[in-house]
Amino acid sequence: MAKKWHNAITDVAGIKVGHAQNVEAITGCTVVICEEGAVGGVDQRGGAPGTRETDLLRPMHLVEKVHAVLLAGGSAFGLDAASGVMSYLEERGIGFNTGVARVPIVPAAILFDLDLGDPKVRPDAAMGRAACEAASDSPPAQGSVGVGTGAQVGRIFGAASRMKGGVGTASVDLGGGLVVGALVAVNAFGDVVDPTTGQIIAGARKPPAGREFVDTQAVLRSFIGKAVSRLVLGSTVIGVVATNAKLSKEEANKVAQMAQDGIARTIRPAHTMLDGDTIFVLATGKKAANVNLIGAYAAEAVAQAVVNGIREATSLGGCIAARDFAASQVSK
């Protein structure tokens, strides 16, 4: 019996996703697990990254297989949640065999959400473990959950005009059993646009009433835009692309590079000095495939995941979500 299609990263066999969050503090984390290990790659862009174990994913380094990727809120503090993922995997005998112990390989990236909820509460080892315990191959929840709990977009004019970000997922069936999927946490400095229409669906709103979008990219050309953009706190879009394609480490890194195009299609502007945009790739190696095909559709999956995360987000902490903003436009 064929596996049911869910338009999610878990359509890739062997991939599990788990969320954990503190809704009161408005922060959380998400783990993507591949217990059998997957060839890993990474591409990081923008000037404000917060990452862990990214160097080992690059070509000419010893370790090839990754066992999980952690995406977390909490800014750099959130990297602590990776230790909970490591202990969970170690207890199950999952990791790189050093001869004396199995060491789980768990790259991680974080986003900045300290300015929405309680800045003293961040993802920690306990929350990382909780995400692992919640992990399954079912389609993961989207929107304001896990790493998307405190995500925001459209930050150029600060808290008064920003909107709610979120975590989204999508997948593409390439035929012949070949699949590529993505899971992305959207926490951008810029606006989110629908790539099919070019219209802004979430982003900075015109103060004081906030009933219209300002168009962040256009504002950057103005005197006030040049001034306030220097004062904006960190942002980032982070995510994971998974595929059952058989890729070398070099090819996995190339797919990660190409997948960043999905961010560029949906975030305007993207890859700024205020963003730390990072995409990981996990390739389980089950199907022979052309790296160009996988990379091209990885970008498509990332773009879809960005839009899905925004459309599924819910308003939290006074930060309005796209669905509520759209409803307010209808009722004007």
N, C-alpha and C positions, 0 to 999 in steps of 0.2 A: 504494500500500500504506500503510495507516494506521500511524502510529508506535506502537511498543509502549509501554504505560503502565508506569512504574516507581515511581510514588508518590514522586517526587523533584522538586526545583526545576528540574532539567534537562528535565522534561517540557514546560517553556516553551521553544519554539523560539528559538534564538539565545542561550541562556544556557549558559555553561560554568562548571564549578567545578573548582578545583585545590587540593589540600592539600600542605603541606610541614611537616615536624616533626623535632624532635630528641628521640627517645624517651629517650635517656640523661638529658638535661637536663629532660625532661618539659615541653616547650613546643612551640608550633607556630603556624601561620597558615593561613588559608583565603581564597582569592580567588574572587569571583563576577564573571565577565567577560561583558560585552555589547558585542562589537566594533562593532556598528552604532550603539551608543548607545541609551539608554533614558531616558525622562522619570523624574527622580528625586524622591523625597520622603523625609522622615525624621520620626520622633517619638522624643524622648528623655525618659525618666522616671527617677526615683530621684535620689539625692543624690551619687552618686560616678561620674560619667561620665568617659570618656577617649575623645575623638573628634577627628576631622580633617575639614575641608571640609563641616561640617554647615550652616553659615550659608547657603552658596550654594544649598542645596536648598530653602530656604524661598521662599514666594511673594514677589514684588516684587524678586527678584534676577535678574540677567541670564542666567546659564547655566541651561539646562533639562535637558540630557542628560548622563548619567553613563556612563562607559565601563567601570568596574569598582568593586567595593566590596571592601575588605579587612577581614577580621576576624582579630584577632591576640591571642595571649597576650603575656606580658612586661610587663604594666601599661603605663604611658606610654612606656616604652622601645620597646615593640612597634610604635608608630606609625611607627618608622623603616622598617619593612618596606614601607610604601606607596611609598617612593622606588624600590624594585626593581620594583614593579608599573608605575610611571610610565615607567621606562626601557624596560621590555619593550614596553609599548604604543607609546611614541614611536618605537621602532625599526621598528614595523610601520605607521607613518603613522596611528595612531589617536589622536584627541584633538580638542579644541576649536580651530578654526582662528582664530588671532590675526592671520593675514596674514604673519607672519614665522616662525611655528612652530606646530605642533600640540601643544596642551597637554592630555594625558590628564586627565580629571576622575575622581579616585579618592578618594571619601570613605572613612573608616575608623573603626573602633571597636575598643577593646581590652578585655581582661578581665585580672583579677589572678590569676596562677598562680605567682608568685615563691616562694611558701611550700611548694611541693610538690617541685620538682626543684632544679636548680642556679640560684640567683637571679642568677648572673653571666652566664648564657646566655639571650639573648632573641631573638625574631624580628628579623631585620635585613633590609637590602636584598637580600642574597643569598638569604635564605629566601623573601622576597616574590617574587623572580624565579623561584625554583624552583617555587613554587606555580603561577605563571603557566604555566611550561613543562609542568606536570603537568595543566593544565586541559583538560577535554574535556566533551562533552555526554552522556557516559555517566552513569548514576546514581552520585553520589559515595559514597565510603565513609562510614560513620557510626560514632559512638562516640568512642574515644580516639585520634583522628587530627586532623591540622591544628590549628585553633584549639581543638578539644576535647581535645587531648592532656593538658593540665594542668588542665582544668576540674574543679571540685569543687562540691558542694552540702551544705547543712546545716552551716553553719560556726559556729553559736552557741556551742558548747563547744570550738571549736578543732580541732586536728589529730586528737585521739584519737577523736572521734566523727563526723567528716565522712565523706562518701562521694564516689565518683567521679562527676563530671559528664561531659559529652561533647557532640558535635555531631550533630544529627539533621536529617533532611529529610522533607518530605511534599508532596503536591500534591492538588488537587481538580479534577476534570473537571466544568465547569459546563454542558457541552452546547454544541452548535453550534461546536465548535472552541475554545471559551473555556476558558482554564486559569489557575489561580493556584497558586503553589507557595511553599514557604518553606524556608529553611535557618537553623537556630538553634543557637548555642553556649550550653550551659546551665552556668552557673557562679554559682549563686544563694546568697545568704545563707540563704534559707528552704528548705523541703522541697519535693519534687516529688510531686504527686498525680496519679493517673489520673483525668481528668475524668469518665470514665464510671462510676466507682465511688466517687470521693471518697477513696480509700485512698492513704496515703503509699506510694510505691514507692522513694524514695531520700530521704535527709535525715539530720538529726542523730540519733545513736543514744545510748541511755542508757549513761553510763559506770558501771563500768569495763569490763564485758564487751562492751557494745555489741550486745546481742542483740535489743533492741527500739528502736523509734523513740520519741523524746521528744515530738514534735509541737512544732515551734519556735514556732508562733503561740500555743499554750497556755502555753509556758514564758515567753514575753514578759510575761505577766501577773504572774509571780512576782517576788519580791524579787531572786533570783539572776539571773533572766532580764533584768531591767531593768539590773542591774549589768554582766553580762558582755557584753551586746549593744553596749555603748559601746566595748568593747575589740576587737571583731571587725575583721579586715582587710577590704579592699574586695572586693566581689563584683559580678557583673553578668551579665545575659542579653543577648546581642547577636545580631542576625540580619538576614536579607535576605528580603523578600517579592518575588517576581517574577510578572509576569502579562503575557499578550499583549494585554491590554485597552488601548484607546486612552484615556489619561487626561491631563488637564491637570496642570500642576504643583500647583495647589491640590488637585485630586482625589487625586494621588499622596500628598500630605501627609495628607489625610483617611484614606486607606487605611492609611497607617502608624499613624495614631492608633488606628483601629479594630483593627488587627492586634495592638496591645498587649493587647487583651482575651484573646488566646490565652495570654499569659504569666500574666495574672491567674487564668485558669482552671486552670493547672497548677503554679504556684509559690505557696506559702503561707508567709509573707506575700510579696507582690510590691511592687516599686517603693519599697523602703525607702531611707532615707538611706545605707545601706551598699551599695546596688546602683546601677548606672549604666545600667539597661535602655534599649537603643537598637534601634530597628527601622528599616531602610532599605527603600525600595520602588523597584523598577525596572519601568517599564511600557513594553513594546516597541511598543505602538500598532498592533497588527495587527487587532484586533477591536473594534467598537463595543460598549460595555458600560455598565451602570448602576453607578455608583460604590458604591451601597449594597450591591449584590450582591457586588462584588469585596471590599469591606471586611469584610463578614460572613464570607465564606469564607476571607479572608486570616487572620482570627482562628482559624478551624478548622484551617487548614494549620499555623499557628504552634503551636497546642496539640499537634497530632499530631507535629510535628517535635521538640518538647520531650520528649515521652514516648519517641519513637524514639531520640533521642540518649542518654537515660538507659538504656534497655534494651539498647542496643548497646555501651555503655561496657565497658571492661575494667579490671581492677584494676591500678594503677600506683603505685609509690613508697610502698607500704604503705597506700594509700587504696583501700578495698574498693568494687567496683562492685555494682550492683543484682543482677546475675545471680549473683554469688558470695554475696552476702548472702542471697538467696532460697534458694540451695542449702544454706547453713548452717542456715537455719531448718528445712528439711526434715529435715536430719540430726541435729537436736537430740535 
